[in-house]
Amino acid sequence: LAWGFAYAFLVCQALEPGSFTGMVEPERPRRWTELLFLSFSTLSGTGNGDVMPLLPYARVLVMLEQFAGVGYIAAVVSRLIALSIVRQRGRRRG
């Protein structure tokens, strides 16, 4: 998930220069590792620090990543709970 959004950020930056800024040399395009850092910090909930989205398309991508991250965690947790319930029912019958 993080790598996919980092590539999306890279494409966004290529199509819309100046989409992202950073604390160091804010005028230059962000490197791949900086965009990957942004992606991981967005998913982990630590927030944007050194790299931030500036333009609307970049901000929308970051919001989509936040939503996807929460949805992914919800899907994994619900799947684990469902598997646990099915396993418990199987033990009772068997």
N, C-alpha and C positions, 0 to 999 in steps of 0.2 A: 504494500500500500504506500509506504513512504517513498520507495524508489519510483513508483508510477507517478505520483504527484510531483516529485522532483523533476522528472522528465517533462511533465506538463508545465511546470514553472519555467523550465528551460525553453520550451516552445513558445510560451507566452512572452518571455523576454526577447526571443528572436523576432517575433511578430510585432511586438510593441516595446521597442527599446525604452529603458527607463522605468519598466514595470516594477522593479525591485531596487531598493537602496540598501546601503550598509553603513555601519559606523566608520569603517575604514574605506577611504576613497569612494565616497557615495556616488560620484558621477560615472564610474566605470560599470560595465555589466558585471553581474555576479557570476562567480565561478560555479561549476557543478557541485563542488563540495559545500559551498555556501548555501546553495538551494536545497541540497540534501539535508543540511543542518536545519534550515527553515522547516522542511517537511517533518523531520523528527521532533523538533521542538513544538510544532503545531499538534502533532499526534499525541505527544506525551503530556500536553497541557501546561508545559513550562512557559509558554507564551513566546511572542516574538521578541528577540533581543537584538542581535547584531544585524539581522537581515529583516527587512519589512517590505510588504507590498505597498506600492504607491498608487498605481493606476487601477481603475475599476475592475478590469478583467483579472488582474493579479489578485485583488481582494476577493473577488468572487471565487477564484480557484482555492484560496486559503479557506474561505468559508465552507466550500464543498468538501475540502479535506477534513475539516473539523467535524462536519456532519457525518462523513463516511467513517471516520475514526470511532465516533460514538456508536454509530449503527453497527460497525463491525464487532465491537466489544459486546453490544447487546445481543447480536446474533450468536456469537460464540458462547456466551453465558447461557442463553436460552437453549442452545443445542446441548450443552453439557447437562443442564437440568433435565431436559427431555430424555437423554440417554440414561441418566440416573433413575428416573421414574420407571422407564421401561425395564431396566435391570432389576429394580425392586419388585415389580409386578411379576417378572419371570421367576424370581426366587420364591415368591409366595405360591405360585401355581405348581412349581416343580418340586 
